[in-house]
Amino acid sequence: MDRSGLHLTVAAVVHLNQQFLFVEERDKISGKRVYNQPAGHVESGEDLLQAATRELFEETGLNLTPTGWLGISQLHAANGEFYFRINFVFELTEAPMPHQPQDPDILALHWLSPTEILDKPLRSQLVADAISSYQAGPILPLALIQKMVTAVSNN
């Protein structure tokens, strides 16, 4: 089986006072402006938590720690690729320090309610699904994600 079309991604579902943080970016295929959670691919050598924290920082300038996760979303995209997305929750109790994207591909940041995001063009259905999952619960404990282990060579 060819696995070259499989992608492991993470997303940051950042919540504060009934609003969620979204990034505005250009869809790489259509060129249209779309909304997404801060998200991206897991890079070589990273564990899932490191990837989510890095993506959040790169796309928003926020250096936060996840408080839970929402499970795994799956997308068979229009480009034929398969995306497996782990949605991490970053629950804030107060407004973060001023923040801005570190990644030039991010056009703007927006704090929006679940109702407001429905009127925006989304990167994919996974964006709305992550908000629905957050609202429906449960938020899973990070302890359910096993630590990265390193294989020992039998040589």
DSSP file (Angstrom, degrees, kcal/mol; ACC not computed):
  #  RESIDUE AA STRUCTURE BP1 BP2  ACC     N-H-->O    O-->H-N    N-H-->O    O-->H-N    TCO  KAPPA ALPHA  PHI   PSI    X-CA   Y-CA   Z-CA
    1    1 A M              0   0    0      0, 0.0     2,-0.6     0, 0.0     0, 0.0   0.000 360.0 360.0 360.0 132.0    0.0    0.0    0.0
    2    2 A D        -     0   0    0      1,-0.1     3,-0.3     2,-0.0     0, 0.0  -0.699 360.0-179.1 -80.9 119.8    1.3    3.4   -0.9
    3    3 A R    >   +     0   0    0     -2,-0.6     3,-1.9     1,-0.2    -1,-0.1   0.293  53.1 104.7-101.9   9.1    1.3    5.7    2.1
    4    4 A S  T 3  S+     0   0    0      1,-0.3    -1,-0.2    77,-0.0    -2,-0.0   0.727  78.0  56.7 -65.6 -19.4    2.6    8.8    0.4
    5    5 A G  T 3  S+     0   0    0     -3,-0.3    77,-3.2    76,-0.1     2,-0.4   0.223  85.7 100.9 -95.1  14.7   -0.9   10.3    0.5
    6    6 A L  E <   -a   82   0A   0     -3,-1.9     2,-0.4    75,-0.2    77,-0.2  -0.856  51.0-172.5-102.2 133.6   -1.3   10.0    4.3
    7    7 A H  E     -a   83   0A   0     75,-2.2    77,-3.0    -2,-0.4     2,-0.6  -0.989  15.4-153.3-130.3 130.6   -0.8   13.1    6.4
    8    8 A L  E     +a   84   0A   0     -2,-0.4    34,-2.4    34,-0.2     2,-0.3  -0.910  29.3 170.6-101.3 118.5   -0.6   13.4   10.2
    9    9 A T  E     -aB  85  41A   0     75,-3.2    77,-2.3    -2,-0.6     2,-0.3  -0.832  22.5-150.3-126.9 163.6   -1.7   16.8   11.4
   10   10 A V  E     -aB  86  40A   0     30,-2.6    30,-2.1    -2,-0.3     2,-0.3  -0.937   8.7-162.1-128.8 153.7   -2.5   18.6   14.6
   11   11 A A  E     -aB  87  39A   0     75,-2.2    77,-3.2    -2,-0.3     2,-0.6  -0.989  14.6-136.2-137.0 148.3   -4.8   21.5   15.3
   12   12 A A  E     -a   88   0A   0     26,-2.8     2,-1.0    -2,-0.3    77,-0.2  -0.912  10.5-164.6-106.6 112.3   -5.1   24.0   18.2
   13   13 A V  E     -a   89   0A   0     75,-3.7    77,-2.5    -2,-0.6     2,-0.6  -0.832  16.4-169.5 -95.7  98.4   -8.7   24.6   19.4
   14   14 A V  E     -a   90   0A   0     -2,-1.0     7,-1.9     7,-0.5     2,-0.4  -0.816   3.8-171.6 -99.7 122.2   -8.1   27.8   21.5
   15   15 A H  E     +aC  91  20A   0     75,-2.2    77,-2.7    -2,-0.6     2,-0.3  -0.929  16.0 158.3-122.3 136.0  -11.1   28.8   23.6
   16   16 A L  E >  S- C   0  19A   0      3,-2.6     3,-1.5    -2,-0.4    77,-0.1  -0.889  71.4 -19.1-153.9 122.7  -11.7   31.9   25.7
   17   17 A N  T 3  S-     0   0    0     75,-0.4     3,-0.1    -2,-0.3    76,-0.0   0.887 126.0 -46.9  49.8  53.1  -15.0   33.4   26.9
   18   18 A Q  T 3  S+     0   0    0      1,-0.2     2,-0.3    95,-0.0    -1,-0.3   0.637 120.3 103.5  67.1  15.7  -17.2   31.6   24.3
   19   19 A Q  E <   -C   16   0A   0     -3,-1.5    -3,-2.6    94,-0.2     2,-0.3  -0.915  56.4-148.4-126.5 156.9  -14.9   32.5   21.4
   20   20 A F  E     -CD  15 112A   0     92,-3.1    92,-2.6    -2,-0.3     2,-0.5  -0.913  20.1-117.8-123.1 149.0  -12.3   30.5   19.5
   21   21 A L  E     - D   0 111A   0     -7,-1.9    -7,-0.5    -2,-0.3     2,-0.3  -0.753  35.7-179.9 -89.1 127.4   -9.1   31.6   17.9
   22   22 A F  E     - D   0 110A   0     88,-3.0    88,-2.6    -2,-0.5     2,-0.4  -0.925  19.7-139.6-125.0 150.7   -9.0   31.2   14.1
   23   23 A V  E     -ED  36 109A   0     13,-3.2    13,-2.0    -2,-0.3     2,-0.5  -0.856  12.1-141.8-104.3 146.3   -6.3   31.9   11.5
   24   24 A E  E     +ED  35 108A   0     84,-2.9    83,-2.9    -2,-0.4    84,-1.1  -0.940  36.6 152.6-106.5 128.5   -7.1   33.4    8.1
   25   25 A E  E     -ED  34 106A   0      9,-2.6     9,-3.3    -2,-0.5     2,-0.5  -0.867  45.5 -93.7-145.1 173.1   -5.0   32.0    5.3
   26   26 A R  E     -E   33   0A   0     79,-0.6     2,-0.2    -2,-0.3     7,-0.2  -0.837  37.9-118.8 -97.2 131.7   -5.1   31.3    1.6
   27   27 A D     >  -     0   0    0      5,-3.2     4,-2.0    -2,-0.5     5,-0.0  -0.517  20.5-138.1 -64.1 130.3   -6.2   27.9    0.4
   28   28 A K  T  4 S+     0   0    0     -2,-0.2    -1,-0.1     1,-0.2    -2,-0.0   0.712  97.7  38.1 -68.7 -20.3   -3.2   26.5   -1.5
   29   29 A I  T  4 S+     0   0    0      3,-0.1    -1,-0.2     1,-0.0    -2,-0.0   0.897 128.6  26.1 -94.2 -52.9   -5.4   25.1   -4.3
   30   30 A S  T  4 S-     0   0    0      2,-0.1    -2,-0.2     1,-0.0     3,-0.1   0.737  89.3-136.0 -86.1 -23.1   -8.1   27.7   -4.8
   31   31 A G     <  +     0   0    0     -4,-2.0    -3,-0.1     1,-0.3     2,-0.1   0.443  58.4 137.2  79.3  -0.5   -6.1   30.7   -3.6
   32   32 A K        -     0   0    0     -6,-0.1    -5,-3.2     1,-0.1     2,-0.3  -0.429  63.8-102.8 -78.5 153.5   -9.3   31.9   -1.7
   33   33 A R  E     +E   26   0A   0     -7,-0.2     2,-0.3    -2,-0.1    -7,-0.2  -0.616  50.1 174.8 -73.7 131.1   -9.1   33.2    1.9
   34   34 A V  E     -E   25   0A   0     -9,-3.3    -9,-2.6    -2,-0.3     2,-0.4  -0.913  27.1-123.2-136.8 162.6  -10.2   30.6    4.4
   35   35 A Y  E     +Ef  24 122A   0     86,-2.4    88,-2.8    -2,-0.3    89,-0.3  -0.847  35.2 157.4-109.7 144.4  -10.5   30.2    8.1
   36   36 A N  E     -E   23   0A   0    -13,-2.0   -13,-3.2    -2,-0.4     3,-0.0  -0.962  44.3 -99.8-152.2 162.2   -8.8   27.4   10.1
   37   37 A Q        -     0   0    0     -2,-0.3     2,-0.3   -15,-0.2   -15,-0.1  -0.567  64.0 -81.3 -74.0 156.9   -7.7   26.6   13.6
   38   38 A P  S    S+     0   0    0      0, 0.0   -26,-2.8     0, 0.0     2,-0.3  -0.503  81.5 147.9 -56.5 122.6   -3.9   27.0   13.9
   39   39 A A  E     +B   11   0A   0     -2,-0.3     2,-0.3   -28,-0.2   -28,-0.2  -0.980  18.0 141.5-158.5 161.4   -2.9   23.7   12.4
   40   40 A G  E     -B   10   0A   0    -30,-2.1   -30,-2.6    -2,-0.3     2,-0.1  -0.982  47.2 -50.0 175.5-176.6   -0.2   21.8   10.5
   41   41 A H  E     -B    9   0A   0     -2,-0.3     2,-0.4   -32,-0.2   -32,-0.3  -0.407  48.9-113.2 -76.9 147.5    1.8   18.7    9.9
   42   42 A V        -     0   0    0    -34,-2.4   -34,-0.2    -2,-0.1     2,-0.2  -0.689  39.9-138.8 -74.7 128.9    3.7   16.8   12.6
   43   43 A E    >   -     0   0    0     -2,-0.4     3,-2.1     4,-0.2     8,-0.1  -0.529  29.2 -78.0 -93.0 159.9    7.3   17.2   11.7
   44   44 A S  T 3  S+     0   0    0      1,-0.3    -1,-0.1    -2,-0.2     3,-0.1  -0.284 117.7  16.9 -55.1 131.4   10.0   14.5   11.9
   45   45 A G  T 3  S+     0   0    0      1,-0.3     2,-0.3    -3,-0.1    -1,-0.3   0.339 100.1 117.0  87.8  -6.0   11.2   14.0   15.5
   46   46 A E    <   -     0   0    0     -3,-2.1    -1,-0.3     4,-0.0     2,-0.2  -0.669  55.2-142.5 -93.9 147.8    8.2   15.7   17.1
   47   47 A D     >  -     0   0    0     -2,-0.3     4,-2.2    -3,-0.1    -4,-0.2  -0.548  38.0 -97.5 -92.7 175.3    5.6   14.1   19.3
   48   48 A L  H  > S+     0   0    0      1,-0.2     4,-2.3     2,-0.2     5,-0.2   0.887 122.0  49.0 -62.9 -42.3    2.0   15.2   19.0
   49   49 A L  H  > S+     0   0    0      1,-0.2     4,-2.3     2,-0.2    -1,-0.2   0.904 111.2  50.0 -66.0 -41.2    2.1   17.7   21.9
   50   50 A Q  H  > S+     0   0    0      1,-0.2     4,-2.6     2,-0.2    -1,-0.2   0.914 110.9  50.2 -61.4 -42.5    5.2   19.4   20.6
   51   51 A A  H  X S+     0   0    0     -4,-2.2     4,-2.8     2,-0.2     5,-0.2   0.918 111.2  47.3 -63.5 -44.4    3.7   19.7   17.1
   52   52 A A  H  X S+     0   0    0     -4,-2.3     4,-2.2     2,-0.2    -1,-0.2   0.914 114.1  47.1 -64.8 -42.5    0.5   21.3   18.4
   53   53 A T  H  X S+     0   0    0     -4,-2.3     4,-2.1     2,-0.2    11,-0.2   0.908 113.9  48.0 -65.3 -42.5    2.4   23.8   20.6
   54   54 A R  H  X S+     0   0    0     -4,-2.6     4,-3.0    -5,-0.2     5,-0.2   0.938 111.7  48.9 -63.9 -47.4    4.8   24.6   17.7
   55   55 A E  H  X S+     0   0    0     -4,-2.8     4,-2.4     1,-0.2     5,-0.2   0.912 110.4  51.6 -60.8 -42.2    2.0   25.1   15.2
   56   56 A L  H  X>S+     0   0    0     -4,-2.2     4,-1.7    -5,-0.2     6,-0.7   0.932 113.2  44.9 -60.0 -45.4    0.1   27.4   17.6
   57   57 A F  H  X5S+     0   0    0     -4,-2.1     4,-2.6     4,-0.2    45,-0.3   0.947 113.5  49.0 -64.2 -48.1    3.2   29.5   18.2
   58   58 A E  H  <5S+     0   0    0     -4,-3.0    44,-2.2     1,-0.2    45,-1.7   0.889 119.3  37.6 -59.4 -39.8    4.1   29.7   14.5
   59   59 A E  H  <5S+     0   0    0     -4,-2.4    -1,-0.2    -5,-0.2    -2,-0.2   0.651 136.4  14.3 -91.2 -15.0    0.6   30.7   13.4
   60   60 A T  H  <5S-     0   0    0     -4,-1.7    40,-0.4    -3,-0.2    -3,-0.2   0.554  89.2-120.3-132.5 -16.9   -0.4   33.0   16.3
   61   61 A G     << +     0   0    0     -4,-2.6     2,-0.4    -5,-0.5    -4,-0.2   0.480  69.1 134.6  81.7   1.9    2.7   33.9   18.4
   62   62 A L        -     0   0    0     -6,-0.7     2,-0.8    -5,-0.1    -1,-0.3  -0.720  44.8-158.5 -89.8 132.8    1.1   32.3   21.4
   63   63 A N        +     0   0    0     -2,-0.4     2,-0.2    -3,-0.1    -9,-0.1  -0.819  37.7 146.8-109.9  89.6    3.3   30.0   23.6
   64   64 A L        -     0   0    0     -2,-0.8    -7,-0.1   -11,-0.2    -8,-0.1  -0.755  44.9-125.6-123.4 165.5    0.7   27.9   25.4
   65   65 A T        -     0   0    0     -2,-0.2    26,-0.2    26,-0.1    -2,-0.0  -0.936  32.5-112.9-112.1 133.8    0.3   24.4   26.7
   66   66 A P        -     0   0    0      0, 0.0    24,-0.3     0, 0.0     3,-0.1  -0.316  18.8-162.6 -64.7 150.0   -2.6   22.2   25.7
   67   67 A T        -     0   0    0     22,-3.0    75,-0.3     1,-0.3     2,-0.3   0.523  66.1 -29.8-107.9 -11.5   -5.1   21.3   28.4
   68   68 A G  E     -G   89   0A   0     21,-1.2    21,-2.7    73,-0.2     2,-0.3  -0.964  60.3-113.5-179.3-172.1   -6.8   18.3   26.7
   69   69 A W  E     -GH  88 140A   0     71,-1.9    71,-3.0    -2,-0.3    19,-0.2  -0.967   4.9-144.4-146.8 163.4   -7.7   16.9   23.3
   70   70 A L  E     -     0   0A   0     17,-3.1     2,-0.3     1,-0.4    18,-0.1   0.360  52.3-105.3-111.3   1.7  -10.8   16.1   21.3
   71   71 A G  E     -     0   0A   0     16,-0.5    16,-1.9    69,-0.1     2,-0.4  -0.707  52.4 -43.2 106.4-161.8   -9.9   13.0   19.5
   72   72 A I  E     -G   86   0A   0     -2,-0.3     2,-0.3    14,-0.2    14,-0.2  -0.932  43.2-160.7-118.8 130.7   -8.9   12.3   15.9
   73   73 A S  E     -G   85   0A   0     12,-3.4    12,-2.8    -2,-0.4     2,-0.4  -0.779   9.0-152.3-103.9 153.7  -10.6   13.7   12.8
   74   74 A Q  E     -G   84   0A   0     -2,-0.3     2,-0.4    10,-0.2    10,-0.2  -0.987  11.5-176.6-130.4 137.9  -10.3   12.2    9.3
   75   75 A L  E     -G   83   0A   0      8,-2.4     8,-3.0    -2,-0.4     2,-0.8  -0.991  20.7-161.3-137.0 127.1  -10.5   13.9    5.9
   76   76 A H  E     -G   82   0A   0     -2,-0.4     6,-0.2     6,-0.2     5,-0.1  -0.904  38.2-148.8 -99.1 100.4  -10.3   12.5    2.4
   77   77 A A    >   -     0   0    0      4,-2.3     3,-2.2    -2,-0.8    47,-0.0  -0.152  23.3-108.4 -75.7 163.2   -9.6   15.8    0.7
   78   78 A A  T 3  S+     0   0    0      1,-0.3    -1,-0.1     2,-0.1    -2,-0.0   0.747 118.5  63.4 -60.5 -24.7  -10.5   17.0   -2.8
   79   79 A N  T 3  S-     0   0    0      2,-0.1    -1,-0.3     1,-0.1     3,-0.1   0.415 119.8-109.3 -81.4   3.3   -6.9   16.6   -3.8
   80   80 A G  S <  S+     0   0    0     -3,-2.2    -2,-0.1     1,-0.3     2,-0.1   0.353  78.3 128.4  87.5  -6.2   -7.1   12.8   -3.1
   81   81 A E        -     0   0    0     -5,-0.1    -4,-2.3   -75,-0.0     2,-0.5  -0.451  54.8-132.4 -83.1 156.8   -5.0   13.0    0.0
   82   82 A F  E     -aG   6  76A   0    -77,-3.2   -75,-2.2    -6,-0.2     2,-0.5  -0.950  20.0-165.4-112.0 126.2   -5.9   11.6    3.4
   83   83 A Y  E     -aG   7  75A   0     -8,-3.0    -8,-2.4    -2,-0.5     2,-0.5  -0.944   9.2-165.9-115.9 130.1   -5.5   13.7    6.5
   84   84 A F  E     -aG   8  74A   0    -77,-3.0   -75,-3.2    -2,-0.5     2,-0.5  -0.974  17.9-168.8-114.1 117.3   -5.6   12.5   10.1
   85   85 A R  E     -aG   9  73A   0    -12,-2.8   -12,-3.4    -2,-0.5     2,-0.6  -0.926  16.2-156.6-119.9 123.8   -5.9   15.4   12.5
   86   86 A I  E     -aG  10  72A   0    -77,-2.3   -75,-2.2    -2,-0.5     2,-0.7  -0.884  18.0-147.1 -97.6 122.2   -5.5   15.4   16.3
   87   87 A N  E     -a   11   0A   0    -16,-1.9   -17,-3.1    -2,-0.6   -16,-0.5  -0.809  13.1-164.6 -96.6 115.4   -7.4   18.3   17.8
   88   88 A F  E     -aG  12  69A   0    -77,-3.2   -75,-3.7    -2,-0.7     2,-0.4  -0.799  12.2-135.5-101.2 140.9   -5.8   19.8   20.9
   89   89 A V  E     -aG  13  68A   0    -21,-2.7   -22,-3.0    -2,-0.4   -21,-1.2  -0.796  14.6-172.0 -96.9 134.0   -7.6   22.1   23.3
   90   90 A F  E     -a   14   0A   0    -77,-2.5   -75,-2.2    -2,-0.4     2,-0.6  -0.919  14.0-164.9-122.1  99.9   -6.0   25.2   24.7
   91   91 A E  E     -a   15   0A   0     -2,-0.5     2,-0.3   -26,-0.2   -75,-0.2  -0.784   4.0-163.3 -94.7 117.3   -8.3   26.5   27.3
   92   92 A L        -     0   0    0    -77,-2.7   -75,-0.4    -2,-0.6     3,-0.1  -0.763  19.5-169.8-101.9 145.9   -7.6   30.1   28.4
   93   93 A T  S    S+     0   0    0     -2,-0.3     2,-0.3     1,-0.2    -1,-0.1   0.548  78.2  23.3-105.7 -13.5   -8.9   31.8   31.5
   94   94 A E  S    S-     0   0    0    -78,-0.0    -1,-0.2   -77,-0.0     0, 0.0  -0.978  97.8 -80.0-147.8 159.4   -7.8   35.3   30.6
   95   95 A A        -     0   0    0     -2,-0.3    -2,-0.0    -3,-0.1     2,-0.0  -0.327  52.8-119.7 -60.9 136.1   -6.9   37.2   27.4
   96   96 A P        -     0   0    0      0, 0.0     3,-0.1     0, 0.0    -1,-0.1  -0.294  34.0 -86.9 -73.9 161.9   -3.4   36.4   26.1
   97   97 A M  S    S-     0   0    0      1,-0.2     0, 0.0    -2,-0.0     0, 0.0  -0.157  72.6 -63.3 -55.0 161.7   -0.7   38.9   25.7
   98   98 A P        -     0   0    0      0, 0.0     2,-0.3     0, 0.0    -1,-0.2  -0.236  68.7-172.7 -51.1 139.1   -0.8   40.6   22.3
   99   99 A H        +     0   0    0     -3,-0.1   -38,-0.2   -37,-0.1    10,-0.1  -0.964  16.4 174.5-139.8 153.3   -0.1   38.1   19.7
  100  100 A Q        -     0   0    0    -40,-0.4   -40,-0.1    -2,-0.3     8,-0.0  -0.985  41.5 -81.6-154.6 154.8    0.5   37.9   16.0
  101  101 A P        -     0   0    0      0, 0.0   -42,-0.2     0, 0.0   -41,-0.1  -0.270  23.5-167.5 -60.5 142.1    1.4   35.3   13.4
  102  102 A Q  S    S+     0   0    0    -44,-2.2   -43,-0.2   -45,-0.3   -44,-0.1   0.600  73.9  78.9 -95.6 -20.3    5.0   34.3   13.0
  103  103 A D  S >  S-     0   0    0    -45,-1.7     3,-1.8     1,-0.1    -1,-0.0  -0.789  74.8-146.0 -92.6 123.5    4.3   32.5    9.8
  104  104 A P  T 3  S+     0   0    0      0, 0.0    -1,-0.1     0, 0.0   -45,-0.0   0.669  95.3  69.7 -66.1 -14.5    3.9   34.8    6.7
  105  105 A D  T 3  S+     0   0    0    -80,-0.1     2,-0.6     2,-0.0   -79,-0.6   0.667  80.3  88.0 -75.1 -15.5    1.2   32.5    5.3
  106  106 A I  E <   -D   25   0A   0     -3,-1.8   -81,-0.2     1,-0.2     3,-0.1  -0.763  57.3-173.4 -88.3 120.5   -1.2   33.6    8.0
  107  107 A L  E     -     0   0A   0    -83,-2.9     2,-0.3    -2,-0.6   -82,-0.2   0.823  61.6 -19.0 -83.7 -34.0   -3.1   36.7    6.9
  108  108 A A  E     -D   24   0A   0    -84,-1.1   -84,-2.9     2,-0.0     2,-0.4  -0.982  54.6-123.1-166.4 162.8   -4.9   37.5   10.1
  109  109 A L  E     -D   23   0A   0     -2,-0.3     2,-0.4   -86,-0.2   -86,-0.2  -0.917  26.9-171.2-114.6 144.5   -6.1   36.2   13.5
  110  110 A H  E     -D   22   0A   0    -88,-2.6   -88,-3.0    -2,-0.4     2,-0.6  -0.998  20.8-150.7-140.4 133.6   -9.7   36.3   14.6
  111  111 A W  E     +D   21   0A   0     -2,-0.4     2,-0.3   -90,-0.2   -90,-0.2  -0.930  37.6 167.6 -98.1 115.9  -11.6   35.5   17.8
  112  112 A L  E     -D   20   0A   0    -92,-2.6   -92,-3.1    -2,-0.6    -2,-0.0  -0.935  34.7-120.8-133.5 151.7  -15.0   34.3   16.8
  113  113 A S     >  -     0   0    0     -2,-0.3     4,-2.0   -94,-0.2     5,-0.2  -0.415  39.3-103.5 -79.7 164.4  -18.0   32.6   18.3
  114  114 A P  H  > S+     0   0    0      0, 0.0     4,-0.8     0, 0.0    -1,-0.1   0.849 124.5  50.4 -57.8 -33.3  -19.3   29.3   17.0
  115  115 A T  H >4 S+     0   0    0      1,-0.2     3,-0.5     2,-0.2     4,-0.5   0.907 108.1  51.6 -70.9 -42.0  -22.1   31.1   15.3
  116  116 A E  H >4 S+     0   0    0      1,-0.2     3,-1.1     2,-0.2     4,-0.2   0.859 104.0  56.9 -64.7 -35.5  -19.8   33.7   13.6
  117  117 A I  H >< S+     0   0    0     -4,-2.0     3,-1.6     1,-0.2    -1,-0.2   0.790  93.1  69.5 -69.5 -24.5  -17.5   31.0   12.2
  118  118 A L  T << S+     0   0    0     -4,-0.8    -1,-0.2    -3,-0.5    -2,-0.2   0.761  96.6  53.4 -63.7 -23.8  -20.4   29.4   10.3
  119  119 A D  T <  S+     0   0    0     -3,-1.1    -1,-0.3    -4,-0.5    -2,-0.2   0.442  97.1  85.3 -88.8  -0.6  -20.6   32.5    8.0
  120  120 A K  S <  S-     0   0    0     -3,-1.6     2,-0.5    -4,-0.2   -86,-0.1  -0.692  89.1-103.5-102.6 152.5  -16.9   32.3    7.1
  121  121 A P        -     0   0    0      0, 0.0   -86,-2.4     0, 0.0     2,-0.3  -0.638  43.8-147.3 -72.5 124.8  -15.3   30.2    4.4
  122  122 A L  B     -f   35   0A   0     -2,-0.5   -86,-0.2   -88,-0.2     3,-0.1  -0.664  19.6-129.9 -98.7 149.6  -13.6   27.2    6.1
  123  123 A R  S    S-     0   0    0    -88,-2.8     2,-0.3    -2,-0.3   -87,-0.1   0.898  89.2 -28.1 -59.6 -41.4  -10.4   25.4    5.1
  124  124 A S    >>  -     0   0    0    -89,-0.3     3,-1.4   -47,-0.0     4,-0.6  -0.958  70.0 -89.7-161.8 173.5  -12.3   22.2    5.5
  125  125 A Q  H 3> S+     0   0    0     -2,-0.3     4,-2.4     1,-0.3     5,-0.2   0.722 114.6  76.8 -63.2 -21.2  -15.3   20.7    7.3
  126  126 A L  H 3> S+     0   0    0      1,-0.2     4,-2.0     2,-0.2    -1,-0.3   0.787  86.1  61.3 -62.0 -26.6  -12.8   19.6   10.0
  127  127 A V  H <> S+     0   0    0     -3,-1.4     4,-1.3     2,-0.2    -1,-0.2   0.963 110.2  37.9 -64.4 -52.2  -12.7   23.3   11.3
  128  128 A A  H  X S+     0   0    0     -4,-0.6     4,-2.4     1,-0.2    -2,-0.2   0.874 113.8  57.4 -66.3 -37.7  -16.4   23.2   12.1
  129  129 A D  H  X S+     0   0    0     -4,-2.4     4,-2.6     1,-0.2    -1,-0.2   0.869 102.6  54.4 -62.3 -36.7  -16.3   19.6   13.4
  130  130 A A  H  X S+     0   0    0     -4,-2.0     4,-2.2     2,-0.2    -1,-0.2   0.898 109.5  47.1 -65.4 -39.3  -13.6   20.6   15.9
  131  131 A I  H  X S+     0   0    0     -4,-1.3     4,-2.5     2,-0.2    -2,-0.2   0.921 112.5  49.7 -67.0 -43.1  -15.8   23.3   17.4
  132  132 A S  H  X S+     0   0    0     -4,-2.4     4,-2.5     1,-0.2     5,-0.2   0.906 110.6  50.3 -60.8 -41.8  -18.8   20.9   17.5
  133  133 A S  H  X S+     0   0    0     -4,-2.6     4,-2.3     2,-0.2    -1,-0.2   0.902 109.8  50.7 -63.0 -41.5  -16.6   18.3   19.2
  134  134 A Y  H  < S+     0   0    0     -4,-2.2    -2,-0.2     1,-0.2    -1,-0.2   0.941 113.4  45.1 -60.2 -47.3  -15.5   20.9   21.8
  135  135 A Q  H  < S+     0   0    0     -4,-2.5    -2,-0.2     1,-0.2    -1,-0.2   0.875 117.1  44.0 -66.2 -38.2  -19.1   21.9   22.5
  136  136 A A  H  < S+     0   0    0     -4,-2.5    -1,-0.2    -5,-0.2    -2,-0.2   0.799 107.3 175.8 -77.9 -29.2  -20.4   18.3   22.7
  137  137 A G     <  +     0   0    0     -4,-2.3     2,-0.1    -5,-0.2    -1,-0.1  -0.020  65.5 163.3  69.5 176.4  -17.5   17.0   24.8
  138  138 A P        -     0   0    0      0, 0.0     2,-0.7     0, 0.0    -1,-0.2   0.590  35.9-151.8 -82.6 161.4  -15.9   15.3   26.3
  139  139 A I        -     0   0    0     -2,-0.1   -69,-0.2    -3,-0.1    -5,-0.0  -0.876  26.0-134.8 -90.1 120.6  -12.5   16.9   26.4
  140  140 A L  B     -H   69   0A   0    -71,-3.0   -71,-1.9    -2,-0.7     2,-0.1  -0.478  15.9-109.0 -81.3 144.5  -10.1   14.0   26.8
  141  141 A P    >   -     0   0    0      0, 0.0     3,-1.8     0, 0.0   -73,-0.2  -0.446  19.0-128.0 -71.9 145.2   -7.2   14.1   29.2
  142  142 A L  G >  S+     0   0    0    -75,-0.3     3,-2.2     1,-0.3   -74,-0.1   0.745 103.0  77.3 -62.9 -23.0   -3.7   14.4   27.8
  143  143 A A  G 3  S+     0   0    0      1,-0.3    -1,-0.3     3,-0.0     4,-0.1   0.689  80.2  69.9 -62.4 -17.5   -2.7   11.3   29.8
  144  144 A L  G <  S+     0   0    0     -3,-1.8     2,-0.7     2,-0.1    -1,-0.3   0.613  83.4  81.8 -75.5 -10.5   -4.5    9.2   27.3
  145  145 A I  S <  S-     0   0    0     -3,-2.2    -1,-0.0    -4,-0.2     2,-0.0  -0.860  85.0-132.8 -96.5 115.7   -1.8   10.0   24.8
  146  146 A Q        -     0   0    0     -2,-0.7     3,-0.1     1,-0.1    -2,-0.1  -0.340  24.2-103.9 -67.8 146.4    1.2    7.8   25.4
  147  147 A K        -     0   0    0      1,-0.1     2,-0.2    -4,-0.1    -1,-0.1  -0.327  43.9 -93.3 -65.1 151.1    4.7    9.3   25.6
  148  148 A M        -     0   0    0      1,-0.0     2,-0.3    -2,-0.0    -1,-0.1  -0.474  44.8-159.4 -64.8 132.9    6.9    8.8   22.6
  149  149 A V        -     0   0    0     -2,-0.2     2,-0.5    -3,-0.1    -1,-0.0  -0.852  10.2-134.3-113.8 155.0    9.2    5.8   23.0
  150  150 A T        -     0   0    0     -2,-0.3     2,-0.1     0, 0.0    -2,-0.0  -0.931  23.0-122.8-110.2 127.8   12.4    5.0   21.2
  151  151 A A        -     0   0    0     -2,-0.5     2,-0.5     1,-0.1     0, 0.0  -0.380  20.6-134.0 -67.4 143.9   12.9    1.6   19.8
  152  152 A V        -     0   0    0     -2,-0.1     2,-0.1     2,-0.0    -1,-0.1  -0.871  21.4-120.4-100.7 130.5   16.0   -0.3   21.0
  153  153 A S        -     0   0    0     -2,-0.5    -1,-0.0     1,-0.1     0, 0.0  -0.445   9.1-147.8 -69.4 140.1   18.1   -2.0   18.3
  154  154 A N              0   0    0      1,-0.2    -1,-0.1    -2,-0.1    -2,-0.0   0.242 360.0 360.0 -91.5  12.8   18.5   -5.7   18.7
  155  155 A N              0   0    0      0, 0.0    -1,-0.2     0, 0.0    -2,-0.0   0.473 360.0 360.0 -80.7 360.0   22.0   -5.7   17.1
